[in-house]
Each structure stands twice: as structure tokens, then as C-alpha cells.
Amino acid sequence: MQLFDISTTETNRQIPPESVYAIAFPVGLRPHEQETYCRGLAKISIGALAYLLKNQGVGYSIIKQIFSQTIIDAIRTFALGLPWHGEALAMRFSLGRSDVLPRLKSTCVNQEARNHVVRIAFQDQSTIHIEGMLYSQYGWMLDLPNRVAVRERELRLENAIAYMRVPTTLKDRTQSPDSICIINPDFVGEHPNIPIHWQNRNEGGQP
């Protein structure tokens, strides 16, 4: 009797039902997928910041000052996949932010359609706070230190996808390490030995 983890198994391999207690399907992104996802979000964040500043009439010299700041330059370099030659920096996207979804959805002109939204707020001349929503389903948040003042303190992009209806539940599980588990009915009531790597994952051992 064994536990079958589909995330570590060839997808075309036949599962022997007579010896499998349960099958676990991973929910969320693997580490390399998270990095790819974050690069995409970094591109969206930096691109939206440049576009909205220019659209609000912010001068080129001010935009250049903002983007020359170390942490913002590092995010841009990360987004483009370029080598970073400066000192190591801690950059962290807050993924799986389901709390962002209803907040941004409520501000959309068409709340019944799926929307892409990027909201950028310049907070107390010290932080650029970026919130985003893709397809009304995937939320993220990013805070960037900032020392440059701008006149317009809040900027926003909205793009409704009119032909796609909003999901029934605003639940973002992008970063969740959870698994969906299907139990073999032949083993209901039995308690198999759980492999150590499964135990570690269930106790938060998986990044």
C-alpha cells in the first residue's frame, strides 16, 4: 500500500489501483514556476509604473530618478532576466493575495467581467505600493522604497475582458503548497505510513 504523489511522477505512468492508498494532486506553483510567475508580475508592475507616470505628465527627469533607485532598478533587472551586479537585495512579491481581489474588483467599472487591474500608490514619499489583479483571480502586492515625490499620489490601470465572466469565488491559491487528495475506496479507514517528505510538506516544510 502506497501514497501516490502525482507531482513527482511521470504523467503517462499507469497507476496500479490495487496498491495505491491515495493520489495527491499539487495545488499551486512549484518554485521554478513561481520565479517565472514573479518575473511576469515584475514586468507588469514596472511597465505599469512607467506608463502611468508618463500618462500623468510626470517629467522624464523625475521618472528617471524613480527608476534609478537601487531597488526599482533591481526589480526591472529581475523582470528582464538580466544579471544583477549590485549588492544582494531582498525582493519579495506577496503572491496569493486573495484579500486584494475583492478590493480591486469593487473599483472596476464592469464587475461582472474579468478584469486586469494595476493600482499604484505613492505613500508618504517613502514607498511605492503596487497592487495587481489578473483575470479577477490572481492577486499580488509589491512594495518598493521610494525617495522621489510626485504630484499624483495614486495611479490606476484597468482592462476589462468583456467576453469572460468573473469567477464565482475570488480565491487565489497561487502560492499554496496544499494538495487535493483522492482516497482509494478499498482502503477507507486504514492509516498508511506517510513518507517523511509528505510530512514535512504538510507541516510547512515546503517553501
N, C-alpha and C positions, 0 to 999 in steps of 0.2 A: 504494500500500500504506500502511495507516494503523493506528495503535493506537486502540482504541475504549474510552474511559473511560465506563462506564455511569453513574457518579456525576455527570457533568456533561452528561448527555444526556437529552432527553425520553424518558420511559419508553415512550411509544407510537410512537416513531420506528422505522421499519423499518431494520434493519441490513443494508447491502449486503455479503453474504458474499464476493463476488469481490474486494473491495478492502480487506478488514479482516484484518490480521495476527493480532490478538489482542483479546479483550474482557476488561477488568478490572472486577471487582465489588468495591466497597469493603467492608471488614470493620471494624466498629466505628462509633462515633458521630461525626457532624460537630460542629464547635464549638458551634452553637446547640443541638444535641441534647444535648451534654454539659452545657451550662448547665441545661437543663430537667431532665436526669437528676440533676444535683447539687442542684437545688432540692428535688427529691423526697427525696433522701438526707438533706438538711439537715432536712426536716420529720420524717422518721423518727427521726433522731438526737436532735433536740431534744424531740420528743414522747416518745420512749422515756426520755430522761433525766428529764423532768418526772414521767412516770408511775411510773417505778421508785423515784425518790426519795420520792414521796408514798406509794407502796405499802410502802416500808420504814419508814414512820413518821417520816421526816425532817420537822422542823417547817417551817411556812410561811416563817418569817423566814430560815431557812438556805437554803431553796430560792430565796427572793427575792434573797439575797446572791449565790448562784451565778449566777442569770440576769441580775443587774445588772452583772456583769463585762463589760467592753467587748467582748471577742472573742466571748463567748457571745451577747450581745445582738446583735452584728453577724451571727452565723450565723442567729439567729432572724429578724432583719430580712430577710436574704437569702432564707431559706426562704419567707417570706410575700410576697416580691417588693415590699417596701416601700422607699421612698427612704432612703438612709443619709446622715445629716447629720454624722456624726463624721469623724474623720481616716481616710485610706485605710488599710486593713488587708490584710495578706496572708493570704488564706484558701485553703487547698488541700486538696481531698479526694484521697486516694490511691485511684484507681479501678483496676479490672482487677487486683485483688489476689488472684490465684489461690492464693497461699500461705495466705490467710485461710480459704478454703473447706474444705480437709481438717481444719484445726484446729477450726473451729466444727462441722463435720459430726460429728466424733468425739465431741462432747459431747452430741449430740442423743439423746433417748430412742428415737426411731424413725429410724434412719439410712437405712432403705430408702425413706422418703418424702422428698419435697422439703420443705425447711424454710425458714422465715424466722427468723433469729436476730439479736438485737442484744445485744452484750456491752459493758458499760461498766465500766471500772476507774479508780478514783481512785488515781493513782500518786504517792507521796511528797508528797502535799498540794500538788503543783505542776502536775499535768497530769490532764485527764480524757481517757482513751484510749477511743475508741469503735471497735469492730469490728462489721461487719454482713455478713449473707449473705441474699440474696433468692433464693428458688426453688432453693436449694442450687447456684446457678450464678453469681450476680453478687456479688462481694465488694468491700467498700470499707473504708477506715480514715480516721479523723479524730482529731486530737489538739488539745485545747483547753486553753490555760493556765488554771490554777485556783489560787485562793488561799484557798479555803474548805475546811475539814476536815469530813468526815462519818464517822460511826461504821462504816457498812458500806462496805468498800473495793471490793467488786465486785458488780455488779448484772447481771442477765441476763433477757432475754425469749426465749421460744421458741414458735413456732407451726408445727406440722406440718401439711402439706397431704396428708392421708392418701390421697386418690384420685390423687395424682400421684407417680409413681416418680422416684427420684433419677436425674439424668443419669449416663450411663455414664462420662463423663470430667468432672472438675472443672476446666474450662478457661474462664476468664473473659477475653474479648477485647474488653471494653467500650471500652477506650481505644486499641486497636491501630490504627495507620494502614495496616496491611497490606491487600493486595488479593488476591483469588483471580483468577488469570488463566487463561483458556481460549484455547488456541492453535488457529488455523485450520490444519487438516492440510495445506492446499495450500501453506503457507509454512514447513513444518517445515525447519529447517536454515538458514533465511535470517535475517539480522540487520538489522532495520529501524532507522532513526534514531529514537531515543527523545526525545520532546519535553522541553524543559528543565524544565517544571513536574512531569513524571513523575520526572525525575532527582532533582530537589530532594526530592520526597516519599520516594523510596527511600533517600535519604541522611539522612533525619531532618529534612528542611526543613519538613515539615508539622507544625503544632502538635498 
